[in-house]
């Protein structure tokens, strides 16, 4: 097996593992939100409100939001202005995408750093806990650096695909089902004009 093909297969396996981890985290978190909210509704109906359930549902939703943002990059569902790019040749369009992805990746690194600073301050200085559950609040805040890490990884994957497209001048198959899988040579099908 040629070295390039072996490397592409290894990269595809890594991306698939990352995709599955991301999906399972979201499934577990969404199931958790649903179960907690259902229990809260049932307990209110029975006349006994649970003080911790609303807080737990809120923190789980925060985790879903930040991990889900990475999932959105995977499928290209984030809002973007692409009217300008539509007038560009394929390679120029991919260069604009590359610059955009690198800017987002850089911002994710900055936000990871700032969110870690906040977590350290909240935990080490104040030992803050949540009001109802008395859980260390850093656990809820940890959603930020983890989510930004996932978004950073996704943007690196998208950037790799952009570089490959610029070098090889090939357009990826439409529609792009998966940004992680799109970063592999097998996904590039048609030659750009």
C-alpha positions in Angstrom: 0.0 0.0 0.0 1.5 3.4 -1.0 2.5 5.7 1.9 0.0 8.4 0.9 -2.9 6.0 0.8 -1.9 4.6 4.2 -1.7 8.1 5.7 -5.1 9.0 4.2 -6.6 5.8 5.7 -5.1 6.5 9.1 -6.4 10.1 9.0 -9.9 8.8 8.0 -9.9 6.5 11.0 -8.9 9.3 13.3 -11.6 11.5 11.9 -14.2 8.8 12.2 -13.3 8.2 15.9 -13.5 12.0 16.6 -16.9 12.1 14.8 -18.2 9.2 16.9 -17.0 10.7 20.1 -18.6 14.0 19.3 -21.9 12.3 18.3 -22.0 10.2 21.5 -21.3 13.1 23.7 -24.2 15.0 22.1 -26.5 12.0 22.3 -25.8 11.5 26.0 -26.1 15.2 26.8 -29.4 15.5 24.9 -30.8 12.4 26.6 -29.7 13.8 29.9 -31.5 17.1 29.3 -34.7 15.2 28.2 -34.7 12.9 31.2 -34.0 15.7 33.7 -36.8 17.9 32.2 -39.2 15.0 32.1 -38.5 14.2 35.8 -38.9 17.8 36.7 -42.3 18.0 34.9 -43.5 14.7 36.5 -42.4 15.8 40.0 -44.1 19.2 39.6 -47.3 17.4 38.5 -47.0 15.3 41.7 -46.6 18.5 43.8 -42.9 18.1 44.5 -40.6 20.4 42.6 -36.9 19.3 42.4 -34.7 22.3 43.1 -31.6 20.8 41.2 -33.3 19.7 38.0 -33.6 23.1 36.3 -30.0 23.9 37.1 -28.7 20.6 35.8 -30.8 20.9 32.6 -29.3 24.4 32.1 -25.7 23.2 32.5 -26.3 20.2 30.2 -27.8 22.6 27.6 -24.6 24.7 27.8 -22.5 21.6 27.1 -24.8 20.7 24.2 -24.4 24.2 22.8 -20.7 24.2 22.7 -20.2 20.6 21.5 -23.0 21.2 19.0 -21.2 24.2 17.6 -18.4 21.9 16.5 -21.0 19.5 15.1 -22.3 22.4 13.1 -18.9 23.0 11.5 -18.8 19.4 10.6 -21.9 19.7 8.4 -21.4 23.4 7.3 -24.6 24.6 9.0 -23.3 27.8 10.5 -24.5 31.0 9.0 -22.1 32.6 6.6 -22.0 35.2 3.9 -20.9 33.6 0.6 -22.3 36.0 -2.0 -18.8 37.3 -2.7 -17.2 33.8 -2.9 -19.7 32.7 -5.6 -18.1 35.0 -8.1 -14.6 33.7 -7.5 -12.8 30.9 -9.3 -12.7 27.6 -7.4 -9.1 27.9 -6.1 -9.7 31.5 -5.0 -12.9 30.5 -3.2 -11.0 27.8 -1.3 -8.3 30.3 -0.4 -11.0 32.6 1.1 -12.4 29.6 3.0 -8.9 28.7 4.2 -8.4 32.2 5.6 -11.8 32.1 7.2 -11.1 28.7 8.8 -7.7 29.8 10.1 -9.2 33.0 11.7 -11.9 30.9 13.4 -9.3 28.4 14.6 -7.2 31.2 16.0 -10.3 32.7 17.8 -11.1 29.2 19.2 -7.6 29.0 20.7 -8.0 32.5 22.2 -11.4 31.6 23.6 -10.0 28.3 25.0 -7.2 30.3 26.8 -9.7 32.9 28.2 -12.2 30.2 29.3 -9.4 28.2 31.0 -8.3 31.4 32.8 -11.9 31.9 34.1 -12.1 28.3 35.3 -8.8 28.5 37.1 -9.9 31.8 38.8 -13.3 30.5 39.7 -11.9 27.2 41.1 -8.7 28.3 42.8 -9.7 31.7 44.0 -13.3 31.5 44.8 -14.1 27.8 45.1 -17.5 28.7 43.6 -20.3 26.1 43.6 -23.7 26.0 41.9 -26.6 27.2 44.0 -28.9 24.2 43.9 -26.7 21.2 43.3 -23.6 22.5 45.2 -21.5 21.2 42.3 -18.2 22.9 41.6 -19.1 25.5 39.0 -15.9 24.8 37.0 -17.5 21.6 35.8 -20.2 23.7 34.0 -17.7 26.2 32.7 -15.5 23.4 31.4 -18.0 23.2 28.4 -16.3 26.3 27.0 -12.7 25.1 26.5 -13.9 21.6 25.5 -16.3 23.1 23.0 -13.7 25.5 21.6 -11.2 22.6 21.4 -13.7 20.6 19.3 -14.3 23.6 17.1 -10.6 24.2 16.7 -10.1 20.6 15.6 -13.0 20.9 13.1 -11.5 24.1 11.6 -8.1 22.5 11.3 -9.8 19.6 9.3 -11.6 22.1 7.1 -8.3 24.1 6.6 -6.5 20.9 5.5 -9.2 20.2 2.9 -8.9 23.8 1.6 -5.2 23.4 1.2 -5.7 20.1 -0.7 -8.3 21.7 -2.9 -6.0 24.6 -3.7 -3.1 22.4 -4.5 -4.9 19.8 -6.5 -7.5 22.1 -8.0 -10.3 19.7 -7.3 -13.8 20.5 -6.0 -15.3 18.4 -3.3 -18.4 16.4 -3.9 -21.6 18.3 -3.4 -23.2 18.4 -1.0 -20.4 18.0 1.6 -21.8 15.5 4.1 -19.0 15.7 6.6 -16.3 18.3 6.9 -14.0 15.7 8.6 -14.4 13.2 5.8 -14.2 15.9 3.1 -10.6 16.4 4.2 -9.7 13.2 2.5 -8.6 12.8 -1.2 -11.3 10.2 -1.9 -13.9 13.0 -1.4 -12.5 15.2 -4.2 -14.2 14.1 -7.4 -14.5 16.7 -10.1 -11.8 18.9 -11.6 -12.3 22.7 -11.2 -12.6 24.7 -14.4 
